[in-house]
């Protein structure tokens, strides 16, 4: 994390010194993510949101920024905001910007669960994340999706069927 924080600080310096307006959104997004990682969750979400808003304003083409922000929101409990921004990634994904497709499906499934949506539909999203990661030989994304699937299953192997049970299963598997 320290290396990422140093790179973000350098990006912020370059953006400021050279007035790189297009890159301000990127700098704010990543600085916000770093703040959240460092335990300043609300400040981090707010700064990352400013970054997303700037990227939208600049019409930055890529679904990666939306996926990064949605992941941060999912982890921080900002589920509605995460789902709304993640939906913005869908058109680029449909047009072939698919290198983070597995993460898109994993995060969408987790956000669905967190928002109390149908557990089986959410499970299918996460299973799609596993399949996509395998198709792309993306071992890290496969592992993350498999961990998410594990978190929505009871330790004894019974599938959780309600959002409350999913939360209990996730807490049990994390402990």
N, C-alpha and C positions, 0 to 999 in steps of 0.2 A: 504494500500500500504506500509505503514511503516513496518508492520510485514513481508511482502514479502521481502522488501529490507534488513531487518535484517537477514532473512534466507539465502538470496543470499550471503550476506557478509560472513556469517558463512561457507557456502559451498565453497566460494572462499578461505577462510582461510584454511579449511581442505584440499582442493585440492593442495594448495601451500605447506603447512607444510608436508603433507604426499606424495607429488608427485603422486597424483591420476590421472594419464594420461587419463584414460577412462572418468573420471568425468569432465575434463577440458571443454569439449564441452558443457555439461549441464550447468556448471557454467557461461560460456560465453553467452550462449543463454539467460539464465534468467537474468544475469546482464544487457544484452542489452535491454531486455524487460523493466526492471526497469528504465534504463536510458531514454528510450522513454517515459515511463509513467511520468517521472519527467520533461519532456519537452526538453530533449536533443535527439531529434528524430533521426537525422542523425548519431550521435555517437552511439546511441542505436542500430539502424539498422546495422551498421557496426560491432559492437561487437556481436550482435545476429547472424549475417551472419557467423562470424568466428566460433561461436559455432556450427551452422548447418554444416559448412564444416568439423569441427572436428568430429561431430557425424557421418557424412557420411563416413569419413575416417576410423572411428573405427567400422563401420558397426553396429551401435546401432540399434537394432530391436525395432521399435515402430513407429507408425505414429503420435504419440502425438507431437513430436518435430517439425515435418513439419507443423502440423496444427497450433501450437502456433506461429511459425514464419510467416506462411501465414496470420494469423489474424493480426499480427503486421504490416506486409507489406500492407495489405488491408487498415488498419486504417491510415498508414503513406503515402499512395499514391504510394507505390512501387509495382504497380500491376503486372508487368511482372515477377519480381522476386518472388512475392508471388505465382503467378500461377504456375511458374516452380517448386518451392519447394513443393507446395501442390500436384502436380502431383506425386511426389515421395511417397506420403502417400497412393495412390490408391492401390498398390499391397498388402500392409499389411491389408488394409481395406477388400480387396477381399478375403484374407486368414482368415478373422474372427476377426481381431483386430478392433472391431467396437464400442468400448465404446465412442469414439468421432465422430462417423459417422454423427450425426446431425450437429455438428460444421463443419465437412468437407463439407457437402452439402451446408450449409449456406454460408460459406466463398467462396466456389467455385462459387456459384451464384452471390455473391457480386463482386467477381473479374471479372466474365464474364461481368457484367454490367459496371464496371469501365473501362474495356478494349474495350467497344463498341460492344460487342457481342450481339446476339439475345436476346432481353428482355424476350420473352416468354420462351425460353429455360432456361434462368437464373431464371425466376420465378418458373419454374418446379423444379429446383434444390433446391430452398428455400422451396417450398412446400414439397419436399421430406425430407428436414431437419425437418420441423414441424411434418410430419408423423413419421419419425424415432424417434424423441424425445418423441413423445407420446407413441410409441411402447416400448420404454425403460423407460418410466415414468421419463424422465429427464426434470423436470419443468423449470430449468434454461435455458437449451438449447432450449426448446419449446418457452419460452418467447423471447429469442434472435432471433429465426427464425421468430416468429410472428412480432416482431419489424422490422425486415428486410423487410418482406412482406408489412407492413404498410408504410415503407419508400419508396417503389417503387410504391405506389398508390397515386393518387392525393387526397388532403384533402376532396374533394367533392365526392370521391368514384370512379372516373374514373381512369382506369389503365393507367399509363404512358406507352408509346409505343416506345419511342426512348431513347437512352442513355442520351441525353440532358434533356429530360423531367424527366427521372428517377432522375438525379441530382437535378433538380428543386424541385421535389416532396420530395426528401430526405431532402433538406434544409428547405422546408416548414414544414415538420413534426418534424424536430429537433428544430425549432424555437418556 
